[in-house]
Amino acid sequence: MITTLSGAQDLDGGVVATGLAPWDSTILEDSGKPTITITATPCRHGPPLSHPITGDVIGFSLEWDGRQGSLWITGDTVLYGGVMEVADRIDVDTALVHLGGVKFPISGPLKYTMDAADAVELCEKVAPNTLVPIHFEGWKHFREGKPGIDAEFARAPQRFRDTVRWLEPGAVADFD
């Protein structure tokens, strides 16, 4: 089901945007380039019933010829059943996992993004070959930065730790 993207009114230049509902796919094709299949994956940016405040979020799985497994971008989400469904539906090779353990003083202990412990639990089920932590620095509302993430990952099983790759700002990533 393709729907109008909730943020489309913010786009400039008359650009028309459409969104994908969870598990919908679209195909991008261009002459001389690999065909990319994009599948939307479920996200929830906060605790149950937070949607009226946080709005729509979505993750994406990208697959193209010559790639074993998908590149999955979790989206700005908490760990919940919808995100865990990815393990049952998609063969994930590389997962870019949004972290940071976002919390706000007004809502107390409620999380709006995953923390490192959630990433470990998610990846135990999804089993990506490569895990890339992203979206955990640069905003005041992040509650868990790289030192906290490193500490939690250090307690994870070795098979998990072997998958983690950190991006260096400004560097070209090569995970092959």
N, C-alpha and C positions, 0 to 999 in steps of 0.2 A: 504494500500500500504506500504510494507516494503522496505526501502531504505538503502543504506549504510550510516552509521552514519558519519557525517562530521568530528568528532574528532577521528574516529577509527584508523587513522594512528598514533595516539599518544599512543595507548595501547601497553603494553609490553607483551612478551611471546607468540606471535602469536595468541592472543585472537582475535576472530572474533566478531565484534559488528555489529548489525543491528539496525536501528532506526525505529521508528513509526512516520508516518505522523499524523497530528491532526485528532482525532477521530478513528484512527486505534487501535485495541486491540490485546493483546496477552495473553496467559494463561500460568502461571507457575505452574507446578505440580511436586510433589515429594512425594514418599511413606511416609505415616504417617503424612503428614503435610497438612494444609489447602490449597486448590487450590486458587491461587490469580489471578484475572483478572486485567490486567493493561491496561488502556486506555490513550492514549496520548491526551493532551488538548492543544489548541492553546496558543502561547506566541508570544510576539514581544518585543525584548530587545531594545527599543528606539522608537523614533518618526517614522512616515511613511518614507519609503525609507532608513532606517538606516541599513537594512540587510547586505549590502556589507561591512559595518564597524563592526557590532556587531556579525554577524554570526547567526547560527541556535540556537534556544532555544525551549524548550518544557516543558509542565507541565505534571503531571501524576495523574490519579485517580486510586486508588487501592481498590478492593472489594474482600471480601472473605466470606465464609460461617460463619454464626453466627454474622456477623457485620451488624448493621442497617445503611444503607447509606455508602458512600465511604469516604476514606481518600483522600483528594485532596491536592496535592502539586502544587501551582500555577505556579512555575517556575519563572525565573528571567524576569519579564515582566512589561510592562506598562499596564494601564487600557485602553482597547480598545474593540471593538465589539466581537472579537474572544474569549476573556476571558469571556465576559458577556454571551456568548452562553452556558457556563457551566450550568448556572441556568436552561436553557431549556432542557438540555440533561442528567444531572447527579443529583441524590439525594445525596447531600454532607452532611455528618455528621460532619466531622472534616476537617478544611481547614488550611493548613500551608501556610501562605501568605508572600511572599517575599516583603519586604518594603525597606526603606532607602532613597527614593526620590533621587536616584543617578542623579547627574548632573556633567558636566565637563566644565571647564572654556572656552574651545575652542568652545563649542556648546551653550553657554549661558543658557537660561532658559529651554532648552529641557530636558525632563526627560528620564531616561533609566530604571527605576524601579518605582513601585508604591510608593506613600507616604501614610500616614495615612488617609487622606481625600479620596483617591482612595479606600483604604481598606473598609472604611465605605460604600461608594457607591456600591462597588462590593458585600459586604456581605448583604446589604439591599436587593439585588436581589437574591443572591445565598442562603441566609438564613441558614448557617451552625449552628449546635448546639454548636460547639466549634470552635473558631478562635485562632490560634497560630501564633503570629507575629514572623517571622524569617528573617535572612539575612539583618540586619540593622546596625550592628556594626562591627568594625574591619578593615574597609578600609577607606582611606582618602577621597574617592569620595562619601561616604554616606553623604547626606545633612540633614538627619532627623534621629536622634537617639531616644532612649527610652523617654527622657523628652518631645520631640516634639510630638512623637507618643501618649504618655499618654495625653498630652494637647488636641490633636485633638480628641482622643477617649472619653475624658471627655465631649465633646460637642455633642457626638453622642447620638441617642436614647437609652434609658435604655435597651431595648431588645438586642441591639448590645453590649453594655457594659457587659451585663451578660454572653456573649459568650466568652469573651477574657480570655485566659490563657497564662501566661508568662512562658517560660522555664527558669529554673535556670541552668547555666553552671555546668555540671557534675552531675546534679540530674536526677533521673529516673522520667519520666513524667507519671502521672496516672490521666487520665481525666474522669474516671468512677465515 
